[in-house]
């Protein structure tokens, strides 16, 4: 199996980022939300929908 230097770099960054937040998913999500808010980009927030209400279409 070949290794891509780009994939290796992404994995290294992901590991460092998780370690910086003590591998705590709540802290990671809080940081992401904070960064998103500071970016000034428009964010769309939608109410969750129940899967049961969605129609499942067959591939026929």
CHARMM internal coordinates of N, CA and C (Angstrom, degrees):
IC EDIT
DIST 1 N 1 CA 1.4434
DIST 1 CA 1 C 1.5279
ANGL 1 N 1 CA 1 C 108.27
DIST 1 C 2 N 1.3154
ANGL 1 CA 1 C 2 N 116.70
DIHE 1 N 1 CA 1 C 2 N 126.02
DIST 2 N 2 CA 1.4553
ANGL 1 C 2 N 2 CA 120.36
DIHE 1 CA 1 C 2 N 2 CA -179.19
DIST 2 CA 2 C 1.5277
ANGL 2 N 2 CA 2 C 110.92
DIHE 1 C 2 N 2 CA 2 C -85.31
DIST 2 C 3 N 1.3201
ANGL 2 CA 2 C 3 N 115.23
DIHE 2 N 2 CA 2 C 3 N 151.00
DIST 3 N 3 CA 1.4591
ANGL 2 C 3 N 3 CA 121.12
DIHE 2 CA 2 C 3 N 3 CA -179.81
DIST 3 CA 3 C 1.5197
ANGL 3 N 3 CA 3 C 109.01
DIHE 2 C 3 N 3 CA 3 C -111.52
DIST 3 C 4 N 1.3010
ANGL 3 CA 3 C 4 N 115.56
DIHE 3 N 3 CA 3 C 4 N 132.22
DIST 4 N 4 CA 1.4512
ANGL 3 C 4 N 4 CA 121.28
DIHE 3 CA 3 C 4 N 4 CA 176.91
DIST 4 CA 4 C 1.5261
ANGL 4 N 4 CA 4 C 108.78
DIHE 3 C 4 N 4 CA 4 C -91.55
DIST 4 C 5 N 1.3191
ANGL 4 CA 4 C 5 N 117.82
DIHE 4 N 4 CA 4 C 5 N 132.85
DIST 5 N 5 CA 1.4645
ANGL 4 C 5 N 5 CA 119.40
DIHE 4 CA 4 C 5 N 5 CA 178.20
DIST 5 CA 5 C 1.5330
ANGL 5 N 5 CA 5 C 111.71
DIHE 4 C 5 N 5 CA 5 C -62.68
DIST 5 C 6 N 1.3053
ANGL 5 CA 5 C 6 N 117.05
DIHE 5 N 5 CA 5 C 6 N -29.51
DIST 6 N 6 CA 1.4671
ANGL 5 C 6 N 6 CA 120.70
DIHE 5 CA 5 C 6 N 6 CA 178.88
DIST 6 CA 6 C 1.5231
ANGL 6 N 6 CA 6 C 109.92
DIHE 5 C 6 N 6 CA 6 C -68.32
DIST 6 C 7 N 1.3317
ANGL 6 CA 6 C 7 N 116.65
DIHE 6 N 6 CA 6 C 7 N -46.19
DIST 7 N 7 CA 1.4688
ANGL 6 C 7 N 7 CA 120.96
DIHE 6 CA 6 C 7 N 7 CA 178.82
DIST 7 CA 7 C 1.5220
ANGL 7 N 7 CA 7 C 109.95
DIHE 6 C 7 N 7 CA 7 C -63.43
DIST 7 C 8 N 1.3266
ANGL 7 CA 7 C 8 N 116.79
DIHE 7 N 7 CA 7 C 8 N -41.64
DIST 8 N 8 CA 1.4696
ANGL 7 C 8 N 8 CA 120.78
DIHE 7 CA 7 C 8 N 8 CA 178.40
DIST 8 CA 8 C 1.5299
ANGL 8 N 8 CA 8 C 111.05
DIHE 7 C 8 N 8 CA 8 C -60.71
DIST 8 C 9 N 1.3273
ANGL 8 CA 8 C 9 N 116.45
DIHE 8 N 8 CA 8 C 9 N -41.13
DIST 9 N 9 CA 1.4660
ANGL 8 C 9 N 9 CA 120.55
DIHE 8 CA 8 C 9 N 9 CA 179.34
DIST 9 CA 9 C 1.5312
ANGL 9 N 9 CA 9 C 111.05
DIHE 8 C 9 N 9 CA 9 C -65.87
DIST 9 C 10 N 1.3163
ANGL 9 CA 9 C 10 N 117.29
DIHE 9 N 9 CA 9 C 10 N -41.67
DIST 10 N 10 CA 1.4679
ANGL 9 C 10 N 10 CA 121.35
DIHE 9 CA 9 C 10 N 10 CA 178.33
DIST 10 CA 10 C 1.5229
ANGL 10 N 10 CA 10 C 110.17
DIHE 9 C 10 N 10 CA 10 C -62.95
DIST 10 C 11 N 1.3214
ANGL 10 CA 10 C 11 N 116.84
DIHE 10 N 10 CA 10 C 11 N -44.60
DIST 11 N 11 CA 1.4671
ANGL 10 C 11 N 11 CA 120.48
DIHE 10 CA 10 C 11 N 11 CA 179.16
DIST 11 CA 11 C 1.5277
ANGL 11 N 11 CA 11 C 111.38
DIHE 10 C 11 N 11 CA 11 C -63.17
DIST 11 C 12 N 1.3250
ANGL 11 CA 11 C 12 N 116.26
DIHE 11 N 11 CA 11 C 12 N -39.35
DIST 12 N 12 CA 1.4649
ANGL 11 C 12 N 12 CA 120.55
DIHE 11 CA 11 C 12 N 12 CA 178.32
DIST 12 CA 12 C 1.5237
ANGL 12 N 12 CA 12 C 110.07
DIHE 11 C 12 N 12 CA 12 C -63.38
DIST 12 C 13 N 1.3351
ANGL 12 CA 12 C 13 N 117.30
DIHE 12 N 12 CA 12 C 13 N -46.08
DIST 13 N 13 CA 1.4592
ANGL 12 C 13 N 13 CA 121.04
DIHE 12 CA 12 C 13 N 13 CA 179.51
DIST 13 CA 13 C 1.5269
ANGL 13 N 13 CA 13 C 110.52
DIHE 12 C 13 N 13 CA 13 C -63.16
DIST 13 C 14 N 1.3260
ANGL 13 CA 13 C 14 N 116.96
DIHE 13 N 13 CA 13 C 14 N -42.99
DIST 14 N 14 CA 1.4683
ANGL 13 C 14 N 14 CA 121.20
DIHE 13 CA 13 C 14 N 14 CA 179.67
DIST 14 CA 14 C 1.5276
ANGL 14 N 14 CA 14 C 110.50
DIHE 13 C 14 N 14 CA 14 C -60.22
DIST 14 C 15 N 1.3142
ANGL 14 CA 14 C 15 N 116.98
DIHE 14 N 14 CA 14 C 15 N -42.63
DIST 15 N 15 CA 1.4616
ANGL 14 C 15 N 15 CA 121.74
DIHE 14 CA 14 C 15 N 15 CA 179.22
DIST 15 CA 15 C 1.5316
ANGL 15 N 15 CA 15 C 110.85
DIHE 14 C 15 N 15 CA 15 C -64.40
DIST 15 C 16 N 1.3320
ANGL 15 CA 15 C 16 N 117.40
DIHE 15 N 15 CA 15 C 16 N -44.60
DIST 16 N 16 CA 1.4660
ANGL 15 C 16 N 16 CA 121.47
DIHE 15 CA 15 C 16 N 16 CA 178.91
DIST 16 CA 16 C 1.5259
ANGL 16 N 16 CA 16 C 111.07
DIHE 15 C 16 N 16 CA 16 C -63.07
DIST 16 C 17 N 1.3249
ANGL 16 CA 16 C 17 N 116.35
DIHE 16 N 16 CA 16 C 17 N -41.16
DIST 17 N 17 CA 1.4692
ANGL 16 C 17 N 17 CA 121.44
DIHE 16 CA 16 C 17 N 17 CA -179.55
DIST 17 CA 17 C 1.5258
ANGL 17 N 17 CA 17 C 110.53
DIHE 16 C 17 N 17 CA 17 C -64.43
DIST 17 C 18 N 1.3184
ANGL 17 CA 17 C 18 N 116.78
DIHE 17 N 17 CA 17 C 18 N -45.18
DIST 18 N 18 CA 1.4675
ANGL 17 C 18 N 18 CA 121.03
DIHE 17 CA 17 C 18 N 18 CA 178.92
DIST 18 CA 18 C 1.5304
ANGL 18 N 18 CA 18 C 110.34
DIHE 17 C 18 N 18 CA 18 C -64.48
DIST 18 C 19 N 1.3219
ANGL 18 CA 18 C 19 N 117.63
DIHE 18 N 18 CA 18 C 19 N -41.71
DIST 19 N 19 CA 1.4662
ANGL 18 C 19 N 19 CA 121.35
DIHE 18 CA 18 C 19 N 19 CA 179.73
DIST 19 CA 19 C 1.5247
ANGL 19 N 19 CA 19 C 110.89
DIHE 18 C 19 N 19 CA 19 C -63.88
DIST 19 C 20 N 1.3329
ANGL 19 CA 19 C 20 N 116.22
DIHE 19 N 19 CA 19 C 20 N -37.20
DIST 20 N 20 CA 1.4623
ANGL 19 C 20 N 20 CA 120.60
DIHE 19 CA 19 C 20 N 20 CA 179.16
DIST 20 CA 20 C 1.5293
ANGL 20 N 20 CA 20 C 111.63
DIHE 19 C 20 N 20 CA 20 C -61.24
DIST 20 C 21 N 1.3274
ANGL 20 CA 20 C 21 N 116.42
DIHE 20 N 20 CA 20 C 21 N -27.64
DIST 21 N 21 CA 1.4687
ANGL 20 C 21 N 21 CA 121.78
DIHE 20 CA 20 C 21 N 21 CA -179.84
DIST 21 CA 21 C 1.5242
ANGL 21 N 21 CA 21 C 111.40
DIHE 20 C 21 N 21 CA 21 C -106.14
DIST 21 C 22 N 1.3267
ANGL 21 CA 21 C 22 N 116.00
DIHE 21 N 21 CA 21 C 22 N 19.18
DIST 22 N 22 CA 1.4681
ANGL 21 C 22 N 22 CA 121.85
DIHE 21 CA 21 C 22 N 22 CA 176.45
DIST 22 CA 22 C 1.5315
ANGL 22 N 22 CA 22 C 112.71
DIHE 21 C 22 N 22 CA 22 C 60.57
DIST 22 C 23 N 1.3133
ANGL 22 CA 22 C 23 N 117.15
DIHE 22 N 22 CA 22 C 23 N 28.16
DIST 23 N 23 CA 1.4689
ANGL 22 C 23 N 23 CA 123.81
DIHE 22 CA 22 C 23 N 23 CA 179.60
DIST 23 CA 23 C 1.5295
ANGL 23 N 23 CA 23 C 111.98
DIHE 22 C 23 N 23 CA 23 C 57.77
DIST 23 C 24 N 1.3267
ANGL 23 CA 23 C 24 N 116.55
DIHE 23 N 23 CA 23 C 24 N 26.18
DIST 24 N 24 CA 1.4675
ANGL 23 C 24 N 24 CA 122.61
DIHE 23 CA 23 C 24 N 24 CA -178.47
DIST 24 CA 24 C 1.5295
ANGL 24 N 24 CA 24 C 108.54
DIHE 23 C 24 N 24 CA 24 C -96.49
DIST 24 C 25 N 1.3321
ANGL 24 CA 24 C 25 N 116.84
DIHE 24 N 24 CA 24 C 25 N 111.66
DIST 25 N 25 CA 1.4607
ANGL 24 C 25 N 25 CA 121.04
DIHE 24 CA 24 C 25 N 25 CA -175.66
DIST 25 CA 25 C 1.5211
ANGL 25 N 25 CA 25 C 111.91
DIHE 24 C 25 N 25 CA 25 C -61.43
DIST 25 C 26 N 1.3284
ANGL 25 CA 25 C 26 N 117.99
DIHE 25 N 25 CA 25 C 26 N -33.29
DIST 26 N 26 CA 1.4663
ANGL 25 C 26 N 26 CA 120.51
DIHE 25 CA 25 C 26 N 26 CA 178.11
DIST 26 CA 26 C 1.5273
ANGL 26 N 26 CA 26 C 111.07
DIHE 25 C 26 N 26 CA 26 C -65.15
DIST 26 C 27 N 1.3285
ANGL 26 CA 26 C 27 N 116.97
DIHE 26 N 26 CA 26 C 27 N -41.58
DIST 27 N 27 CA 1.4660
ANGL 26 C 27 N 27 CA 120.93
DIHE 26 CA 26 C 27 N 27 CA 178.37
DIST 27 CA 27 C 1.5261
ANGL 27 N 27 CA 27 C 110.99
DIHE 26 C 27 N 27 CA 27 C -68.19
DIST 27 C 28 N 1.3202
ANGL 27 CA 27 C 28 N 116.54
DIHE 27 N 27 CA 27 C 28 N -38.10
DIST 28 N 28 CA 1.4633
ANGL 27 C 28 N 28 CA 120.73
DIHE 27 CA 27 C 28 N 28 CA 178.73
DIST 28 CA 28 C 1.5244
ANGL 28 N 28 CA 28 C 109.84
DIHE 27 C 28 N 28 CA 28 C -63.90
DIST 28 C 29 N 1.3355
ANGL 28 CA 28 C 29 N 117.21
DIHE 28 N 28 CA 28 C 29 N -46.35
DIST 29 N 29 CA 1.4693
ANGL 28 C 29 N 29 CA 121.29
DIHE 28 CA 28 C 29 N 29 CA 179.71
DIST 29 CA 29 C 1.5220
ANGL 29 N 29 CA 29 C 110.94
DIHE 28 C 29 N 29 CA 29 C -63.75
DIST 29 C 30 N 1.3203
ANGL 29 CA 29 C 30 N 116.86
DIHE 29 N 29 CA 29 C 30 N -39.88
DIST 30 N 30 CA 1.4626
ANGL 29 C 30 N 30 CA 121.07
DIHE 29 CA 29 C 30 N 30 CA 178.18
DIST 30 CA 30 C 1.5298
ANGL 30 N 30 CA 30 C 110.16
DIHE 29 C 30 N 30 CA 30 C -61.40
DIST 30 C 31 N 1.3239
ANGL 30 CA 30 C 31 N 116.96
DIHE 30 N 30 CA 30 C 31 N -42.43
DIST 31 N 31 CA 1.4595
ANGL 30 C 31 N 31 CA 121.27
DIHE 30 CA 30 C 31 N 31 CA 178.63
DIST 31 CA 31 C 1.5268
ANGL 31 N 31 CA 31 C 111.26
DIHE 30 C 31 N 31 CA 31 C -64.82
DIST 31 C 32 N 1.3166
ANGL 31 CA 31 C 32 N 116.78
DIHE 31 N 31 CA 31 C 32 N -42.00
DIST 32 N 32 CA 1.4686
ANGL 31 C 32 N 32 CA 120.71
DIHE 31 CA 31 C 32 N 32 CA 179.70
DIST 32 CA 32 C 1.5288
ANGL 32 N 32 CA 32 C 109.86
DIHE 31 C 32 N 32 CA 32 C -63.37
DIST 32 C 33 N 1.3374
ANGL 32 CA 32 C 33 N 116.84
DIHE 32 N 32 CA 32 C 33 N -45.08
DIST 33 N 33 CA 1.4720
ANGL 32 C 33 N 33 CA 120.16
DIHE 32 CA 32 C 33 N 33 CA 178.56
DIST 33 CA 33 C 1.5285
ANGL 33 N 33 CA 33 C 110.81
DIHE 32 C 33 N 33 CA 33 C -60.95
DIST 33 C 34 N 1.3179
ANGL 33 CA 33 C 34 N 116.22
DIHE 33 N 33 CA 33 C 34 N -42.55
DIST 34 N 34 CA 1.4601
ANGL 33 C 34 N 34 CA 120.97
DIHE 33 CA 33 C 34 N 34 CA 179.73
DIST 34 CA 34 C 1.5281
ANGL 34 N 34 CA 34 C 110.96
DIHE 33 C 34 N 34 CA 34 C -62.41
DIST 34 C 35 N 1.3192
ANGL 34 CA 34 C 35 N 116.65
DIHE 34 N 34 CA 34 C 35 N -45.29
DIST 35 N 35 CA 1.4689
ANGL 34 C 35 N 35 CA 120.88
DIHE 34 CA 34 C 35 N 35 CA 179.20
DIST 35 CA 35 C 1.5256
ANGL 35 N 35 CA 35 C 110.98
DIHE 34 C 35 N 35 CA 35 C -63.37
DIST 35 C 36 N 1.3214
ANGL 35 CA 35 C 36 N 116.28
DIHE 35 N 35 CA 35 C 36 N -39.69
DIST 36 N 36 CA 1.4585
ANGL 35 C 36 N 36 CA 120.71
DIHE 35 CA 35 C 36 N 36 CA 179.72
DIST 36 CA 36 C 1.5200
ANGL 36 N 36 CA 36 C 110.25
DIHE 35 C 36 N 36 CA 36 C -64.65
DIST 36 C 37 N 1.3245
ANGL 36 CA 36 C 37 N 117.05
DIHE 36 N 36 CA 36 C 37 N -42.82
DIST 37 N 37 CA 1.4563
ANGL 36 C 37 N 37 CA 121.60
DIHE 36 CA 36 C 37 N 37 CA 179.63
DIST 37 CA 37 C 1.5311
ANGL 37 N 37 CA 37 C 110.55
DIHE 36 C 37 N 37 CA 37 C -64.61
DIST 37 C 38 N 1.3119
ANGL 37 CA 37 C 38 N 117.29
DIHE 37 N 37 CA 37 C 38 N -40.59
DIST 38 N 38 CA 1.4615
ANGL 37 C 38 N 38 CA 121.61
DIHE 37 CA 37 C 38 N 38 CA -179.70
DIST 38 CA 38 C 1.5249
ANGL 38 N 38 CA 38 C 112.26
DIHE 37 C 38 N 38 CA 38 C -70.17
DIST 38 C 39 N 1.3169
ANGL 38 CA 38 C 39 N 117.14
DIHE 38 N 38 CA 38 C 39 N -22.83
DIST 39 N 39 CA 1.4617
ANGL 38 C 39 N 39 CA 120.60
DIHE 38 CA 38 C 39 N 39 CA -177.26
DIST 39 CA 39 C 1.5222
ANGL 39 N 39 CA 39 C 112.14
DIHE 38 C 39 N 39 CA 39 C -69.55
DIST 39 C 40 N 1.3413
ANGL 39 CA 39 C 40 N 116.78
DIHE 39 N 39 CA 39 C 40 N -24.18
DIST 40 N 40 CA 1.4579
ANGL 39 C 40 N 40 CA 120.19
DIHE 39 CA 39 C 40 N 40 CA -179.26
DIST 40 CA 40 C 1.5180
ANGL 40 N 40 CA 40 C 113.94
DIHE 39 C 40 N 40 CA 40 C 79.64
DIST 40 C 41 N 1.3129
ANGL 40 CA 40 C 41 N 117.36
DIHE 40 N 40 CA 40 C 41 N 4.90
DIST 41 N 41 CA 1.4655
ANGL 40 C 41 N 41 CA 120.58
DIHE 40 CA 40 C 41 N 41 CA 178.91
DIST 41 CA 41 C 1.5173
ANGL 41 N 41 CA 41 C 110.35
DIHE 40 C 41 N 41 CA 41 C -77.57
DIST 41 C 42 N 1.3164
ANGL 41 CA 41 C 42 N 115.43
DIHE 41 N 41 CA 41 C 42 N 151.35
DIST 42 N 42 CA 1.4553
ANGL 41 C 42 N 42 CA 120.79
DIHE 41 CA 41 C 42 N 42 CA 178.94
DIST 42 CA 42 C 1.5293
ANGL 42 N 42 CA 42 C 109.28
DIHE 41 C 42 N 42 CA 42 C -73.92
DIST 42 C 43 N 1.3256
ANGL 42 CA 42 C 43 N 115.38
DIHE 42 N 42 CA 42 C 43 N 133.93
DIST 43 N 43 CA 1.4606
ANGL 42 C 43 N 43 CA 121.17
DIHE 42 CA 42 C 43 N 43 CA -179.31
DIST 43 CA 43 C 1.5172
ANGL 43 N 43 CA 43 C 108.77
DIHE 42 C 43 N 43 CA 43 C -122.00
DIST 43 C 44 N 1.3127
ANGL 43 CA 43 C 44 N 116.56
DIHE 43 N 43 CA 43 C 44 N 131.55
DIST 44 N 44 CA 1.4527
ANGL 43 C 44 N 44 CA 121.62
DIHE 43 CA 43 C 44 N 44 CA 177.62
DIST 44 CA 44 C 1.5156
ANGL 44 N 44 CA 44 C 108.11
DIHE 43 C 44 N 44 CA 44 C -96.27
DIST 44 C 45 N 1.3121
ANGL 44 CA 44 C 45 N 116.08
DIHE 44 N 44 CA 44 C 45 N 128.98
DIST 45 N 45 CA 1.4550
ANGL 44 C 45 N 45 CA 120.95
DIHE 44 CA 44 C 45 N 45 CA 178.48
DIST 45 CA 45 C 1.5228
ANGL 45 N 45 CA 45 C 107.99
DIHE 44 C 45 N 45 CA 45 C -118.05
DIST 45 C 46 N 1.2922
ANGL 45 CA 45 C 46 N 116.62
DIHE 45 N 45 CA 45 C 46 N 125.97
DIST 46 N 46 CA 1.4625
ANGL 45 C 46 N 46 CA 121.08
DIHE 45 CA 45 C 46 N 46 CA -178.36
DIST 46 CA 46 C 1.5133
ANGL 46 N 46 CA 46 C 110.21
DIHE 45 C 46 N 46 CA 46 C -121.22
DIST 46 C 47 N 1.3284
ANGL 46 CA 46 C 47 N 114.46
DIHE 46 N 46 CA 46 C 47 N 152.73
DIST 47 N 47 CA 1.4544
ANGL 46 C 47 N 47 CA 119.93
DIHE 46 CA 46 C 47 N 47 CA 176.04
DIST 47 CA 47 C 1.5228
ANGL 47 N 47 CA 47 C 108.75
DIHE 46 C 47 N 47 CA 47 C -71.61
DIST 47 C 48 N 1.3176
ANGL 47 CA 47 C 48 N 118.43
DIHE 47 N 47 CA 47 C 48 N 144.05
DIST 48 N 48 CA 1.4693
ANGL 47 C 48 N 48 CA 120.73
DIHE 47 CA 47 C 48 N 48 CA 176.97
DIST 48 CA 48 C 1.5227
ANGL 48 N 48 CA 48 C 110.46
DIHE 47 C 48 N 48 CA 48 C -65.08
DIST 48 C 49 N 1.3242
ANGL 48 CA 48 C 49 N 116.01
DIHE 48 N 48 CA 48 C 49 N 144.43
DIST 49 N 49 CA 1.4622
ANGL 48 C 49 N 49 CA 120.96
DIHE 48 CA 48 C 49 N 49 CA 177.78
DIST 49 CA 49 C 1.5159
ANGL 49 N 49 CA 49 C 109.11
DIHE 48 C 49 N 49 CA 49 C -112.18
DIST 49 C 50 N 1.3008
ANGL 49 CA 49 C 50 N 114.98
DIHE 49 N 49 CA 49 C 50 N 146.33
DIST 50 N 50 CA 1.4567
ANGL 49 C 50 N 50 CA 120.46
DIHE 49 CA 49 C 50 N 50 CA 177.93
DIST 50 CA 50 C 1.5222
ANGL 50 N 50 CA 50 C 109.37
DIHE 49 C 50 N 50 CA 50 C -75.63
DIST 50 C 51 N 1.2979
ANGL 50 CA 50 C 51 N 117.23
DIHE 50 N 50 CA 50 C 51 N 135.51
DIST 51 N 51 CA 1.4610
ANGL 50 C 51 N 51 CA 121.53
DIHE 50 CA 50 C 51 N 51 CA 178.61
DIST 51 CA 51 C 1.5211
ANGL 51 N 51 CA 51 C 110.33
DIHE 50 C 51 N 51 CA 51 C -64.27
DIST 51 C 52 N 1.3098
ANGL 51 CA 51 C 52 N 117.42
DIHE 51 N 51 CA 51 C 52 N -32.20
DIST 52 N 52 CA 1.4630
ANGL 51 C 52 N 52 CA 121.41
DIHE 51 CA 51 C 52 N 52 CA -178.78
DIST 52 CA 52 C 1.5238
ANGL 52 N 52 CA 52 C 111.33
DIHE 51 C 52 N 52 CA 52 C -62.32
DIST 52 C 53 N 1.3322
ANGL 52 CA 52 C 53 N 117.87
DIHE 52 N 52 CA 52 C 53 N -26.50
DIST 53 N 53 CA 1.4640
ANGL 52 C 53 N 53 CA 121.18
DIHE 52 CA 52 C 53 N 53 CA -178.69
DIST 53 CA 53 C 1.5269
ANGL 53 N 53 CA 53 C 112.36
DIHE 52 C 53 N 53 CA 53 C -81.26
DIST 53 C 54 N 1.3118
ANGL 53 CA 53 C 54 N 117.17
DIHE 53 N 53 CA 53 C 54 N -16.65
DIST 54 N 54 CA 1.4573
ANGL 53 C 54 N 54 CA 120.55
DIHE 53 CA 53 C 54 N 54 CA -179.18
DIST 54 CA 54 C 1.5218
ANGL 54 N 54 CA 54 C 110.42
DIHE 53 C 54 N 54 CA 54 C -79.40
DIST 54 C 55 N 1.3227
ANGL 54 CA 54 C 55 N 116.43
DIHE 54 N 54 CA 54 C 55 N 139.28
DIST 55 N 55 CA 1.4617
ANGL 54 C 55 N 55 CA 120.38
DIHE 54 CA 54 C 55 N 55 CA 177.42
DIST 55 CA 55 C 1.5234
ANGL 55 N 55 CA 55 C 108.74
DIHE 54 C 55 N 55 CA 55 C -83.95
DIST 55 C 56 N 1.3008
ANGL 55 CA 55 C 56 N 115.58
DIHE 55 N 55 CA 55 C 56 N 135.49
DIST 56 N 56 CA 1.4578
ANGL 55 C 56 N 56 CA 120.98
DIHE 55 CA 55 C 56 N 56 CA 176.60
DIST 56 CA 56 C 1.5188
ANGL 56 N 56 CA 56 C 107.34
DIHE 55 C 56 N 56 CA 56 C -99.75
DIST 56 C 57 N 1.3294
ANGL 56 CA 56 C 57 N 115.47
DIHE 56 N 56 CA 56 C 57 N 120.43
DIST 57 N 57 CA 1.4609
ANGL 56 C 57 N 57 CA 120.40
DIHE 56 CA 56 C 57 N 57 CA -178.78
DIST 57 CA 57 C 1.5195
ANGL 57 N 57 CA 57 C 109.13
DIHE 56 C 57 N 57 CA 57 C -98.39
DIST 57 C 58 N 1.3173
ANGL 57 CA 57 C 58 N 115.24
DIHE 57 N 57 CA 57 C 58 N 138.09
DIST 58 N 58 CA 1.4635
ANGL 57 C 58 N 58 CA 119.08
DIHE 57 CA 57 C 58 N 58 CA 178.27
DIST 58 CA 58 C 1.5187
ANGL 58 N 58 CA 58 C 109.40
DIHE 57 C 58 N 58 CA 58 C -79.19
DIST 58 C 59 N 1.3026
ANGL 58 CA 58 C 59 N 115.88
DIHE 58 N 58 CA 58 C 59 N 157.00
DIST 59 N 59 CA 1.4602
ANGL 58 C 59 N 59 CA 121.65
DIHE 58 CA 58 C 59 N 59 CA -179.08
DIST 59 CA 59 C 1.5198
ANGL 59 N 59 CA 59 C 111.35
DIHE 58 C 59 N 59 CA 59 C -86.96
DIST 59 C 60 N 1.2991
ANGL 59 CA 59 C 60 N 118.88
DIHE 59 N 59 CA 59 C 60 N 18.54
DIST 60 N 60 CA 1.4617
ANGL 59 C 60 N 60 CA 122.94
DIHE 59 CA 59 C 60 N 60 CA -177.10
DIST 60 CA 60 C 1.4669
ANGL 60 N 60 CA 60 C 113.37
DIHE 59 C 60 N 60 CA 60 C -70.50
END
COOR INIT
IC SEED 1 N 1 CA 1 C
IC BUILD
